[in-house]
Amino acid sequence: MKSGLKDLRRSARRRAANAAVKSRIKTLVRSAADQPKTVVEAQTALDKAAARGIIHPNTAARRKSRMIRRAAAKAR
């Protein structure tokens, strides 16, 4: 019983932290479309989130690929 309550508190903290990371990633990816300089920062954030298990590695790879393609198209 006590351990279950502790786990609820822990998972709530983790959920909040993960939501913050995901929100930051979305912001960076959106800004990378407008400012090519932020592409590297967005890539780093995606890689870190994938390494920490916040998002799936394939999801990170797909988002990076799409982001880079958009940035390249905009540069042309």
C-alpha positions in Angstrom: 0.0 0.0 0.0 2.6 2.5 1.1 4.9 1.5 -1.9 2.0 2.0 -4.3 1.5 5.6 -3.1 5.2 6.2 -3.4 5.1 4.9 -6.9 2.2 7.2 -7.8 4.2 10.2 -6.5 7.2 9.1 -8.5 5.3 8.5 -11.7 3.7 11.9 -11.4 7.1 13.5 -11.1 8.4 11.5 -14.1 5.3 12.4 -16.2 5.8 16.1 -15.5 9.5 15.9 -16.4 8.9 13.9 -19.5 6.1 16.3 -20.6 8.5 19.3 -20.2 11.1 17.5 -22.4 8.6 16.7 -25.1 7.3 20.2 -25.1 10.8 21.6 -25.4 11.5 19.2 -28.3 8.3 20.3 -30.1 9.3 24.0 -29.7 12.9 23.3 -30.9 11.7 21.4 -34.0 9.2 24.1 -34.8 11.8 26.8 -34.5 14.3 24.8 -36.6 11.9 25.1 -39.5 12.3 28.9 -39.3 15.9 29.2 -38.1 18.3 26.6 -39.5 20.8 27.4 -36.7 18.6 25.6 -34.2 18.6 22.4 -36.1 21.6 21.1 -34.2 20.1 22.0 -30.9 16.9 20.2 -31.8 18.8 17.1 -33.0 20.7 17.0 -29.6 17.4 17.2 -27.7 15.8 14.5 -29.7 18.9 12.2 -29.3 19.0 12.8 -25.5 15.2 12.1 -25.1 15.6 8.9 -27.1 18.6 7.8 -25.0 16.7 8.5 -21.8 13.6 6.5 -23.0 11.3 9.6 -23.2 10.6 9.0 -26.8 11.3 5.9 -29.0 14.6 6.0 -30.9 12.8 5.5 -34.2 10.5 8.4 -33.5 13.6 10.6 -32.8 15.2 9.4 -36.1 12.0 10.1 -38.0 11.6 13.6 -36.6 15.2 14.5 -37.2 14.9 13.3 -40.8 11.8 15.3 -41.5 13.2 18.4 -39.8 16.5 18.2 -41.8 14.5 17.8 -45.0 12.4 20.8 -44.2 15.4 22.9 -43.4 17.2 21.9 -46.6 14.1 22.7 -48.7 13.8 26.1 -47.0 17.5 26.8 -47.6 17.1 26.3 -51.4 
